[in-house]
Amino acid sequence: MFSPDGTQLAYSPFDQWQPAWKKYRGGQTAKIWIANLEDSKVTQIPRANSNDRNPIWAGETVYFLSDREGPTTLFAYDTKTQAVRKCIPNDRGFDIASASAGPGAIVYHQFGSLRLYDLATGTTRKVNVTLGADFPMIRPHMEKVDPSQVLHAALSPSGKRAIFEVRGELLSVPAEKGDARNLTQSPGVADRDPAFSPDGKWVAWFSDESGEYALHLRAADGMGPVKKIGLGTPGSFFYSPRWSPDSQKVAYTDKRMNLWLVDINHPKPIKVDQDLYDAPLVNRQNY
């Protein structure tokens, strides 16, 4: 990328054969050089065998992506002082995949979303993107539920109602008389693994409404607000909520083979144990 005045060029001297290879530290680690086009002098952005790529000019600063301190994030190199600083903390997050500069900000792609880094304030914010689809099947529309689309089901303690997870929604259906109720009504959100409390008052499930999965609870009749309990960081996939007999606590597992317990009245998850094998609670009765 050329500097704003056209006198310098920030570039990568060679392509890496497998750029998606995380934490690579071999002979092809990516680097960034800055060439002065008047005298062909080359300056290397300081690095300690990290992967530096995607150079971006903004004023007298070269912004770039690097994995020098963990997951790939945005750094800045001051061409006057030759100092390097981290712009976006990302110690335990997902890699930033790409970035580009615009008036007053840098837009970057991270885990399927776009975010803006404000050059003046150093703050970031998410860019909400809505795509107008050309094909009717991916526009918002009514859809008839097919039995084959049911992924999970839960029976109420009384046996009078059942809840089905289908197409990311939770539908409460009567055994005989009554109306079907959509407990979630959240198109575009994955609501999973419903579970009735033993007293029949609550339904618990996992929802990715916030971007990471959280434990949601709602009155079984669908009335009142949804109670949302964060499940800590880093985010994960969670499975099979199981209520305690007194309907006060919920146990569940995650993809990292941890067993968790949360008190719905004091919603701070407590790690109970960790397994050696990946076996969600739903399958544990088979072992």
ROTI-25158 format. One line per 5 residues: number of its first residue (from 1); their letters; for each residue x, y, z of N, C-alpha, C. Coordinates in Angstrom, 1 decimal. Layout:
N
NUM = A = X Y Z X Y Z X Y Z  ...
This chain:
287
1 = MFSPD = 0.8 -1.2 0.0 0.0 0.0 0.0 0.9 1.2 0.0  0.5 2.2 -0.9 1.3 3.5 -0.9 1.0 4.4 0.2  2.0 5.2 0.7 1.8 6.2 1.7 0.9 7.3 1.1  0.3 8.1 1.9 -0.6 9.1 1.3 0.1 10.1 0.3  1.4 10.3 0.5 2.1 11.2 -0.4 2.7 10.5 -1.6
6 = GTQLA = 2.6 9.2 -1.6 3.1 8.4 -2.7 4.5 8.2 -2.8  5.3 8.6 -1.7 6.7 8.4 -1.7 7.2 7.1 -1.1  6.3 6.4 -0.4 6.7 5.2 0.2 5.7 4.1 -0.1  6.2 2.8 0.1 5.3 1.7 -0.2 5.5 0.7 1.0  4.4 0.3 1.6 4.5 -0.7 2.7 4.0 -2.0 2.0
11 = YSPFD = 4.8 -3.1 2.1 4.5 -4.3 1.4 5.0 -5.5 2.1  4.5 -6.7 1.7 5.1 -8.0 2.2 6.0 -8.5 1.1  7.3 -8.8 1.5 8.2 -9.2 0.4 8.0 -10.6 -0.2  7.2 -11.4 0.5 6.8 -12.7 -0.1 5.5 -13.2 0.5  4.9 -14.1 -0.3 3.6 -14.7 0.2 3.9 -15.9 1.1
16 = QWQPA = 3.1 -16.1 2.1 3.2 -17.3 2.9 2.4 -18.4 2.3  2.9 -19.6 2.2 2.3 -20.7 1.6 0.9 -21.0 2.2  0.8 -21.1 3.5 -0.4 -21.4 4.2 -0.7 -20.3 5.3  -1.2 -19.2 4.9 -1.4 -18.1 5.8 -2.4 -18.4 6.9  -3.2 -19.4 6.8 -4.2 -19.7 7.8 -3.6 -20.6 8.9
21 = WKKYR = -2.3 -20.9 8.8 -1.6 -21.8 9.8 -1.4 -20.9 11.1  -2.2 -21.2 12.1 -2.1 -20.3 13.3 -0.8 -20.6 14.1  -0.2 -19.5 14.6 1.0 -19.6 15.5 2.2 -20.1 14.7  2.2 -20.0 13.4 3.3 -20.5 12.6 4.6 -19.7 12.9  5.7 -20.3 13.1 7.0 -19.6 13.4 8.1 -20.2 12.6
26 = GGQTA = 7.9 -20.7 11.4 8.9 -21.2 10.6 9.5 -20.2 9.7  10.1 -20.6 8.6 10.9 -19.7 7.8 10.0 -18.8 6.9  8.7 -19.1 6.8 7.9 -18.2 6.0 7.0 -17.2 6.9  7.4 -17.0 8.1 6.7 -16.0 8.9 6.6 -14.7 8.1  5.4 -14.1 8.0 5.1 -13.0 7.2 5.8 -11.7 7.9
31 = KIWIA = 6.3 -10.8 7.0 6.9 -9.6 7.5 6.4 -8.4 6.6  6.6 -7.2 7.1 6.3 -6.0 6.4 7.5 -5.1 6.3  7.8 -4.7 5.0 8.9 -3.8 4.7 8.3 -2.5 4.2  9.0 -1.4 4.5 8.6 -0.1 3.9 9.7 0.4 3.0  9.4 0.6 1.8 10.4 1.0 0.8 10.2 2.5 0.5
36 = NLEDS = 11.3 3.2 0.5 11.4 4.6 0.1 11.6 4.6 -1.4  10.7 5.1 -2.2 10.7 5.0 -3.6 11.7 6.0 -4.3  12.3 6.9 -3.5 13.3 7.8 -4.1 14.7 7.2 -4.1  15.0 6.5 -3.0 16.4 6.0 -2.9 16.4 4.4 -2.8  15.2 3.8 -2.8 15.1 2.3 -2.7 15.5 1.8 -1.3
41 = KVTQI = 15.7 2.6 -0.3 16.0 2.2 1.0 14.8 1.5 1.6  15.1 0.3 2.3 14.0 -0.5 2.9 14.1 -0.5 4.4  13.0 -0.2 5.1 12.9 -0.3 6.5 12.0 -1.4 6.9  12.4 -2.2 7.9 11.6 -3.3 8.3 10.8 -3.0 9.6  9.5 -3.2 9.6 8.8 -3.0 10.9 9.3 -4.0 11.9
46 = PRANS = 9.7 -3.5 13.1 10.3 -4.4 14.1 9.4 -5.6 14.5  10.0 -6.7 14.6 9.3 -7.9 14.9 10.2 -9.0 15.5  9.7 -9.9 16.2 10.4 -11.1 16.7 9.8 -12.4 16.1  10.0 -12.5 14.8 9.5 -13.7 14.1 8.0 -13.9 14.2  7.3 -12.8 14.3 5.8 -12.9 14.3 5.3 -12.9 12.8
51 = NDRNP = 4.0 -13.1 12.7 3.4 -13.0 11.4 2.7 -11.6 11.3  3.3 -10.7 10.5 2.8 -9.4 10.3 2.3 -9.3 8.8  1.1 -8.8 8.6 0.6 -8.7 7.3 -0.5 -7.6 7.2  -1.0 -7.4 6.0 -2.1 -6.4 5.8 -1.7 -5.0 6.2  -0.6 -4.4 5.6 -0.2 -3.0 5.9 -1.2 -2.0 5.4
56 = IWAGE = -1.5 -1.0 6.3 -2.5 0.1 6.0 -1.8 1.4 6.3  -1.8 2.4 5.4 -1.3 3.7 5.8 -2.4 4.6 6.3  -2.1 5.4 7.3 -3.0 6.4 7.8 -2.1 7.5 8.3  -2.0 8.6 7.5 -1.0 9.7 7.9 0.4 9.2 7.8  1.1 9.3 8.9 2.5 8.8 9.0 2.6 7.5 9.7
61 = TVYFL = 1.5 6.9 9.9 1.5 5.6 10.6 1.1 4.4 9.7  1.8 3.3 9.9 1.4 2.1 9.2 0.7 1.2 10.2  -0.6 0.9 9.9 -1.3 -0.1 10.7 -1.2 -1.4 10.1  -1.2 -2.5 10.9 -1.0 -3.8 10.3 -1.6 -4.9 11.3  -1.8 -6.1 10.8 -2.2 -7.2 11.6 -1.1 -8.0 12.0
66 = SDREG = -1.1 -8.5 13.2 0.1 -9.3 13.7 -0.4 -10.2 14.8  0.3 -11.4 14.9 0.0 -12.4 16.0 1.2 -12.4 17.0  1.9 -11.3 17.1 3.1 -11.2 18.0 2.8 -11.3 19.4  1.5 -11.1 19.9 1.2 -11.1 21.3 0.0 -12.1 21.5  -0.2 -13.0 20.6 -1.4 -13.9 20.8 -2.2 -13.9 19.5
71 = PTTLF = -3.6 -14.0 19.7 -4.4 -13.9 18.5 -4.2 -12.7 17.7  -4.3 -12.8 16.4 -4.0 -11.7 15.4 -4.9 -10.5 15.8  -4.3 -9.3 15.9 -5.0 -8.1 16.2 -4.3 -6.9 15.5  -4.8 -5.7 15.7 -4.3 -4.5 15.0 -3.2 -3.8 15.8  -2.1 -3.6 15.1 -0.9 -2.8 15.6 -0.7 -1.6 14.8
76 = AYDTK = 0.1 -0.7 15.3 0.5 0.5 14.6 2.0 0.8 14.7  2.6 1.2 13.5 4.0 1.5 13.5 4.2 3.0 13.1  4.8 3.7 14.0 5.0 5.2 13.7 6.3 5.3 12.9  6.2 5.8 11.7 7.3 5.9 10.8 8.3 6.9 11.3  7.9 7.9 12.2 8.9 8.9 12.7 9.6 8.4 13.9
81 = TQAVR = 9.0 7.8 14.8 9.6 7.3 16.0 10.1 5.9 15.9  9.5 5.1 14.9 9.8 3.7 14.7 9.3 2.9 15.9  8.3 3.4 16.6 7.7 2.6 17.7 6.5 1.8 17.3  6.3 0.7 17.9 5.1 -0.2 17.6 4.2 -0.2 18.8  2.9 -0.1 18.6 2.0 -0.2 19.7 0.8 -1.1 19.3
86 = KCIPN = 0.2 -1.7 20.3 -1.0 -2.5 20.0 -2.2 -1.5 20.1  -3.1 -1.6 19.1 -4.3 -0.8 19.0 -5.5 -1.4 19.6  -5.7 -2.7 19.4 -6.9 -3.4 19.9 -6.5 -4.6 20.8  -6.9 -4.5 22.1 -6.6 -5.7 22.9 -7.4 -6.9 22.4  -6.7 -8.0 22.3 -7.3 -9.2 21.8 -6.6 -10.5 22.3
91 = DRGFD = -6.3 -10.5 23.6 -5.5 -11.5 24.2 -6.1 -12.9 24.1  -7.4 -13.0 24.2 -8.0 -14.3 24.2 -9.2 -14.4 23.2  -9.2 -13.5 22.2 -10.3 -13.4 21.2 -10.0 -14.2 19.9  -10.9 -14.0 19.0 -10.7 -14.6 17.7 -9.7 -13.7 16.8  -9.0 -14.3 15.9 -8.1 -13.6 15.0 -8.9 -12.5 14.2
96 = IASAS = -8.3 -11.4 14.0 -8.8 -10.4 13.0 -8.3 -10.9 11.6  -9.2 -11.1 10.7 -8.9 -11.7 9.4 -8.3 -10.7 8.4  -8.9 -9.5 8.4 -8.4 -8.6 7.4 -8.8 -7.2 7.9  -8.3 -6.1 7.2 -8.5 -4.8 7.6 -8.3 -3.8 6.4  -9.0 -2.7 6.5 -8.8 -1.7 5.4 -9.1 -0.3 6.0
101 = AGPGA = -8.4 0.7 5.5 -8.5 2.1 6.0 -9.5 2.9 5.2  -10.2 3.8 5.9 -11.1 4.8 5.3 -11.0 6.1 6.1  -11.8 7.1 5.7 -11.7 8.4 6.4 -11.9 8.3 7.9  -10.9 8.5 8.7 -11.0 8.5 10.1 -11.1 7.2 10.8  -11.1 6.1 10.1 -11.3 4.8 10.8 -10.7 3.7 10.0
106 = IVYHQ = -10.5 2.5 10.7 -10.1 1.3 10.0 -11.2 0.3 10.2  -11.7 -0.3 9.2 -12.7 -1.4 9.3 -12.0 -2.7 9.2  -12.4 -3.6 10.1 -11.7 -4.9 10.2 -12.8 -6.0 10.3  -12.4 -7.2 9.9 -13.3 -8.4 9.9 -12.8 -9.3 11.0  -13.7 -9.6 11.9 -13.4 -10.5 13.0 -14.5 -11.5 13.3
111 = FGSLR = -14.4 -12.8 13.1 -15.3 -13.8 13.4 -16.7 -13.5 12.8  -16.7 -13.2 11.5 -17.9 -13.0 10.8 -18.6 -11.7 10.9  -18.0 -10.7 11.6 -18.6 -9.4 11.8 -17.6 -8.3 11.4  -18.1 -7.2 11.1 -17.3 -6.0 10.7 -17.3 -5.0 11.9  -16.2 -4.5 12.2 -16.0 -3.5 13.3 -15.2 -2.3 12.8
116 = LYDLA = -15.4 -1.1 13.4 -14.6 0.1 13.0 -13.7 0.4 14.2  -12.5 0.7 13.9 -11.5 1.3 14.9 -11.4 2.7 14.6  -11.8 3.6 15.5 -11.7 5.0 15.3 -10.3 5.5 15.6  -9.7 6.1 14.6 -8.3 6.6 14.7 -8.1 7.7 15.7  -9.1 8.5 15.9 -8.9 9.6 16.8 -9.1 9.2 18.2
121 = TGTTR = -10.0 8.3 18.5 -10.3 8.0 19.9 -9.8 6.6 20.3  -9.4 5.8 19.4 -8.9 4.4 19.7 -10.0 3.5 20.1  -11.3 3.8 19.9 -12.4 3.0 20.3 -12.9 2.2 19.1  -13.6 1.1 19.4 -14.2 0.2 18.4 -15.7 0.1 18.5  -16.3 -0.1 17.4 -17.8 -0.4 17.4 -18.1 -1.3 16.3
126 = KVNVT = -19.2 -2.0 16.5 -19.7 -3.0 15.5 -20.4 -2.3 14.4  -20.2 -2.8 13.1 -21.0 -2.3 12.0 -22.1 -3.2 11.7  -23.3 -2.8 11.9 -24.5 -3.6 11.6 -24.7 -3.7 10.1  -24.7 -4.9 9.6 -24.8 -5.1 8.1 -26.1 -5.9 7.9  -27.0 -5.4 7.0 -28.2 -6.1 6.5 -28.1 -6.2 5.0
131 = LGADF = -28.2 -7.5 4.6 -28.2 -7.8 3.2 -29.6 -8.0 2.6  -29.9 -7.3 1.5 -31.2 -7.5 0.9 -31.1 -8.7 -0.1  -31.6 -9.8 0.3 -31.4 -11.0 -0.5 -32.3 -11.0 -1.8  -31.8 -11.5 -2.9 -32.5 -11.6 -4.1 -33.4 -12.8 -4.2  -33.0 -13.9 -3.5 -33.8 -15.1 -3.6 -34.8 -15.1 -2.5
136 = PMIRP = -36.1 -15.4 -2.9 -37.2 -15.5 -1.9 -36.9 -16.4 -0.7  -36.2 -17.5 -0.9 -36.1 -18.5 0.2 -35.2 -18.0 1.3  -34.4 -16.9 1.1 -33.5 -16.4 2.1 -34.0 -15.0 2.6  -35.1 -14.5 2.1 -35.8 -13.3 2.6 -36.6 -13.7 3.9  -36.9 -12.8 4.8 -37.8 -13.1 5.9 -39.2 -13.7 5.3
141 = HMEKV = -39.6 -14.8 5.8 -40.8 -15.4 5.2 -41.4 -16.4 6.3  -42.6 -16.8 6.0 -43.3 -17.8 6.9 -42.8 -19.2 6.4  -42.6 -20.1 7.4 -42.1 -21.4 7.1 -42.9 -22.4 7.8  -43.4 -23.5 7.2 -44.1 -24.5 7.8 -43.1 -25.5 8.5  -43.4 -25.8 9.7 -42.5 -26.6 10.5 -42.7 -28.1 10.1
146 = DPSQV = -41.5 -28.7 9.8 -41.6 -30.1 9.4 -41.0 -30.9 10.6  -41.7 -32.1 10.9 -41.2 -32.9 12.0 -39.7 -33.2 12.0  -39.2 -33.4 10.8 -37.8 -33.8 10.7 -36.8 -32.6 11.1  -37.4 -31.4 11.3 -36.6 -30.3 11.7 -36.5 -30.1 13.2  -37.2 -31.0 13.9 -37.1 -30.9 15.4 -35.8 -31.5 15.9
151 = LHAAL = -35.0 -30.7 16.6 -33.7 -31.1 17.1 -33.7 -31.6 18.5  -34.5 -30.9 19.4 -34.6 -31.3 20.8 -36.0 -31.2 21.3  -36.4 -31.9 22.3 -37.7 -31.9 22.9 -37.6 -32.1 24.4  -38.6 -31.4 25.1 -38.6 -31.6 26.6 -40.1 -31.7 27.0  -40.4 -32.6 27.9 -41.7 -32.8 28.4 -41.9 -32.1 29.7
156 = SPSGK = -43.0 -31.4 29.9 -43.2 -30.8 31.2 -43.5 -31.8 32.3  -43.2 -31.4 33.6 -43.4 -32.4 34.6 -44.8 -33.0 34.7  -45.8 -32.2 34.3 -47.2 -32.7 34.4 -47.5 -33.5 33.2  -46.7 -33.5 32.1 -47.0 -34.2 30.9 -48.0 -33.5 30.0  -48.5 -32.3 30.4 -49.5 -31.7 29.6 -49.0 -30.9 28.5
161 = RAIFE = -47.7 -30.5 28.5 -47.1 -29.8 27.4 -45.8 -30.3 27.1  -45.3 -30.0 25.9 -43.9 -30.4 25.5 -43.4 -29.2 24.7  -42.0 -29.0 24.8 -41.4 -28.0 24.1 -40.5 -28.6 23.1  -40.5 -28.0 21.8 -39.7 -28.5 20.7 -38.8 -27.4 20.2  -37.5 -27.8 20.0 -36.6 -26.9 19.4 -36.6 -27.1 17.9
166 = VRGEL = -37.0 -26.1 17.1 -37.1 -26.3 15.7 -36.8 -25.0 15.0  -35.9 -25.0 14.0 -35.5 -23.8 13.3 -35.0 -22.7 14.2  -34.4 -23.0 15.3 -33.9 -22.0 16.2 -34.9 -21.4 17.1  -36.1 -21.9 17.1 -37.2 -21.3 18.0 -37.6 -22.5 19.0  -38.2 -22.1 20.1 -38.7 -23.0 21.1 -40.3 -22.9 21.1
171 = LSVPA = -40.9 -24.0 20.7 -42.4 -24.0 20.6 -43.0 -24.9 21.7  -43.8 -24.3 22.5 -44.5 -25.1 23.6 -45.9 -25.5 23.0  -46.1 -26.9 23.0 -47.2 -27.5 22.4 -48.0 -28.3 23.4  -49.4 -28.2 23.4 -50.2 -28.9 24.4 -50.3 -30.4 24.0  -50.4 -31.3 25.0 -50.7 -32.7 24.6 -52.1 -32.9 24.1
176 = EKGDA = -53.1 -32.1 24.6 -54.4 -32.3 24.1 -55.1 -31.0 23.8  -55.4 -30.1 24.8 -56.1 -28.9 24.5 -55.2 -27.7 24.8  -55.4 -26.7 24.0 -54.6 -25.4 24.2 -54.0 -25.0 22.9  -53.3 -23.9 23.0 -52.6 -23.3 21.8 -51.1 -23.6 21.9  -50.5 -23.7 20.7 -49.0 -23.7 20.6 -48.5 -22.3 20.9
181 = RNLTQ = -47.4 -22.2 21.6 -46.8 -20.9 22.0 -45.3 -20.9 21.5  -44.9 -19.8 20.9 -43.5 -19.6 20.6 -42.9 -18.8 21.8  -42.1 -19.5 22.6 -41.5 -18.9 23.8 -40.4 -17.9 23.5  -39.8 -18.0 22.3 -38.6 -17.2 22.0 -38.9 -16.1 21.0  -39.6 -16.4 19.9 -39.9 -15.4 18.9 -38.6 -14.6 18.5
186 = SPGVA = -37.6 -15.3 18.1 -36.3 -14.6 17.9 -35.7 -15.1 16.6  -36.3 -14.7 15.4 -35.7 -15.1 14.1 -34.2 -14.6 14.1  -33.4 -15.4 13.5 -32.0 -15.0 13.4 -31.1 -15.4 14.6  -31.7 -16.0 15.6 -31.1 -16.4 16.9 -31.2 -17.9 17.0  -30.1 -18.5 17.5 -30.2 -20.0 17.7 -30.6 -20.2 19.2
191 = DRDPA = -31.8 -20.7 19.4 -32.2 -21.0 20.8 -32.3 -22.6 20.8  -31.5 -23.1 21.8 -31.3 -24.6 21.8 -31.5 -25.2 23.2  -31.7 -26.5 23.1 -31.7 -27.4 24.3 -32.7 -26.9 25.4  -34.0 -26.9 25.2 -34.9 -26.5 26.2 -35.0 -27.6 27.4  -35.3 -27.1 28.6 -35.4 -28.0 29.7 -36.4 -27.4 30.7
196 = FSPDG = -37.4 -28.1 31.1 -38.4 -27.7 32.1 -37.8 -27.9 33.5  -38.1 -26.9 34.4 -37.7 -27.1 35.8 -38.6 -28.1 36.4  -38.2 -28.8 37.5 -39.0 -29.9 38.1 -40.4 -29.4 38.6  -40.4 -28.1 39.0 -41.7 -27.5 39.5 -42.6 -27.1 38.4  -42.1 -27.1 37.2 -42.9 -26.8 36.0 -43.0 -25.3 35.8
201 = KWVAW = -42.3 -24.5 36.6 -42.5 -23.0 36.4 -41.6 -22.4 35.4  -40.5 -23.0 35.1 -39.5 -22.4 34.3 -39.1 -23.3 33.1  -38.6 -22.6 32.1 -37.9 -23.3 31.0 -36.5 -22.7 30.8  -35.5 -23.5 30.7 -34.1 -23.0 30.5 -33.7 -23.5 29.2  -32.8 -22.6 28.5 -32.3 -23.0 27.2 -31.0 -22.2 27.0
206 = FSDES = -30.3 -22.5 25.9 -29.1 -21.7 25.5 -29.5 -20.9 24.3  -29.0 -19.6 24.3 -29.3 -18.7 23.2 -28.0 -18.0 22.8  -27.8 -17.8 21.5 -26.7 -17.0 21.1 -27.1 -15.5 20.7  -28.2 -15.1 21.3 -28.7 -13.7 20.9 -27.6 -12.6 21.1  -26.7 -12.7 22.1 -25.7 -11.7 22.3 -24.5 -11.9 21.4
211 = GEYAL = -24.4 -12.9 20.7 -23.2 -13.2 19.9 -22.4 -14.4 20.5  -22.5 -14.6 21.8 -22.0 -15.8 22.5 -23.2 -16.5 23.2  -23.1 -17.8 23.4 -24.2 -18.5 24.1 -24.3 -18.1 25.5  -25.5 -17.9 26.0 -25.9 -17.5 27.3 -27.1 -18.4 27.7  -27.3 -18.6 29.0 -28.4 -19.4 29.6 -29.6 -18.4 29.7
216 = HLRAA = -30.7 -18.8 29.1 -31.9 -18.0 29.2 -33.0 -18.8 29.9  -33.8 -18.1 30.7 -34.8 -18.7 31.5 -36.1 -17.8 31.3  -37.2 -18.5 31.2 -38.5 -17.8 31.0 -39.6 -18.7 31.7  -40.6 -18.0 32.2 -41.8 -18.7 32.7 -42.3 -19.6 31.7  -42.8 -20.8 32.1 -43.2 -21.9 31.2 -44.4 -21.5 30.4
221 = DGMGP = -45.2 -20.5 30.9 -46.4 -20.1 30.2 -46.0 -19.0 29.1  -44.7 -18.6 29.0 -44.3 -17.7 28.0 -44.6 -16.2 28.4  -45.0 -16.0 29.6 -45.3 -14.6 30.1 -44.1 -14.1 30.8  -44.0 -12.7 30.9 -42.9 -12.1 31.6 -41.6 -12.0 30.8  -40.6 -11.3 31.3 -39.4 -11.2 30.6 -38.5 -12.4 30.7
226 = VKKIG = -37.5 -12.4 29.8 -36.5 -13.5 29.8 -35.4 -13.2 30.7  -35.0 -14.1 31.6 -33.9 -13.9 32.4 -32.7 -14.4 31.7  -31.6 -13.6 31.6 -30.4 -14.0 30.8 -29.2 -14.1 31.8  -28.5 -15.2 31.7 -27.3 -15.4 32.6 -26.1 -15.7 31.7  -25.1 -14.8 31.8 -23.9 -14.9 31.0 -23.1 -16.1 31.5
231 = LGTPG = -22.4 -16.8 30.6 -21.7 -18.0 30.9 -20.2 -17.9 30.9  -19.7 -16.6 31.0 -18.3 -16.3 31.2 -17.5 -16.3 29.9  -16.2 -16.0 30.0 -15.4 -16.0 28.8 -14.2 -17.0 29.0  -13.6 -17.5 27.9 -14.1 -17.3 26.6 -15.3 -18.0 26.2  -16.0 -17.6 25.2 -17.3 -18.2 24.8 -17.1 -19.7 24.4
236 = SFFYS = -18.1 -20.4 24.4 -18.0 -21.8 24.0 -19.4 -22.3 23.5  -19.5 -23.6 23.2 -20.7 -24.3 22.9 -21.1 -25.0 24.2  -22.4 -24.9 24.5 -22.9 -25.5 25.8 -24.0 -26.5 25.5  -24.1 -27.5 26.4 -25.0 -28.6 26.1 -25.9 -29.0 27.3  -27.1 -29.5 27.1 -27.9 -30.2 28.0 -28.1 -29.7 29.4
241 = PRWSP = -28.8 -28.6 29.5 -29.1 -28.0 30.8 -29.9 -29.0 31.7  -29.5 -29.2 32.9 -30.2 -30.2 33.8 -30.5 -29.4 35.1  -31.8 -29.4 35.5 -32.2 -28.7 36.7 -32.0 -29.6 37.9  -31.7 -28.9 39.1 -31.7 -29.5 40.4 -33.1 -29.8 40.8  -33.3 -30.8 41.7 -34.6 -31.2 42.1 -35.5 -30.0 42.7
246 = DSQKV = -34.8 -29.0 43.3 -35.5 -27.9 43.9 -35.7 -26.8 42.9  -35.4 -27.0 41.7 -35.6 -26.0 40.6 -34.9 -24.6 40.9  -33.7 -24.7 41.5 -33.0 -23.5 41.9 -31.6 -23.4 41.1  -31.2 -24.6 40.6 -29.9 -24.6 40.0 -29.9 -25.3 38.7  -29.0 -25.0 37.8 -28.9 -25.7 36.5 -27.5 -26.1 36.3
251 = AYTDK = -27.3 -27.4 35.9 -26.0 -27.9 35.5 -25.9 -28.1 34.0  -24.7 -27.9 33.5 -24.6 -28.1 32.0 -23.1 -28.3 31.7  -22.8 -28.7 30.5 -21.4 -29.0 30.1 -21.1 -28.0 28.9  -19.8 -27.9 28.6 -19.4 -27.1 27.5 -18.4 -28.0 26.6  -18.0 -27.4 25.4 -17.2 -28.1 24.5 -15.8 -28.3 25.0
256 = RMNLW = -15.4 -27.6 26.0 -14.1 -27.8 26.6 -14.1 -28.9 27.7  -15.2 -29.7 27.7 -15.4 -30.8 28.6 -15.4 -30.4 30.1  -15.9 -29.2 30.3 -16.1 -28.7 31.7 -17.6 -29.0 32.1  -17.7 -29.3 33.4 -19.1 -29.4 34.0 -19.3 -28.1 34.9  -20.4 -27.4 34.6 -20.7 -26.2 35.3 -22.0 -26.3 36.1
261 = LVDIN = -22.1 -25.4 37.1 -23.4 -25.3 37.9 -23.6 -23.8 38.1  -24.9 -23.4 37.9 -25.3 -22.0 38.1 -26.6 -21.9 39.0  -26.6 -21.1 40.0 -27.7 -20.8 40.8 -28.5 -19.7 40.1  -29.8 -19.9 39.8 -30.5 -18.9 39.0 -30.8 -17.7 39.8  -30.7 -17.7 41.2 -30.9 -16.5 42.0 -29.5 -15.8 42.3
266 = HPKPI = -28.4 -16.5 42.0 -27.1 -15.9 42.2 -26.3 -16.3 40.9  -26.6 -15.7 39.8 -26.2 -16.2 38.5 -24.7 -16.0 38.2  -23.8 -16.8 38.9 -22.4 -16.8 38.6 -22.0 -18.2 38.4  -21.7 -18.6 37.1 -21.3 -20.0 36.9 -20.2 -20.5 37.7  -20.3 -21.7 38.2 -19.2 -22.4 39.1 -18.8 -23.6 38.3
271 = KVDQD = -17.5 -23.7 38.1 -16.9 -24.9 37.5 -16.8 -26.0 38.5  -17.4 -27.1 38.2 -17.5 -28.3 39.1 -16.4 -29.3 38.8  -16.2 -29.6 37.5 -15.2 -30.6 37.2 -14.9 -30.5 35.7  -13.9 -31.3 35.3 -13.6 -31.4 33.9 -13.4 -32.9 33.5  -14.0 -33.2 32.4 -13.9 -34.6 31.9 -12.7 -34.8 31.0
276 = LYDAP = -12.3 -36.1 30.8 -11.2 -36.4 29.9 -11.7 -36.6 28.4  -13.0 -36.9 28.3 -13.5 -37.2 27.0 -14.7 -36.3 26.7  -15.0 -36.0 25.4 -16.1 -35.2 25.0 -17.4 -36.0 25.0  -18.1 -35.9 26.1 -19.4 -36.6 26.2 -20.4 -35.7 26.9  -21.2 -34.9 26.2 -22.2 -34.1 26.8 -23.2 -34.9 27.7
281 = LVNRQ = -23.8 -34.1 28.6 -24.7 -34.8 29.6 -25.7 -35.7 28.9  -26.2 -35.3 27.8 -27.2 -36.1 27.1 -26.8 -37.5 26.8  -25.5 -37.7 26.7 -25.0 -39.1 26.4 -24.4 -39.8 27.6  -24.3 -39.2 28.7 -23.6 -39.8 29.8 -24.2 -41.0 30.4  -25.5 -41.1 30.2 -26.2 -42.3 30.7 -25.7 -43.6 30.0
286 = NY = -25.1 -43.4 28.8 -24.7 -44.5 28.0 -23.3 -45.1 28.5  -22.6 -44.4 29.4 -21.3 -44.8 29.8 -21.3 -45.4 31.2
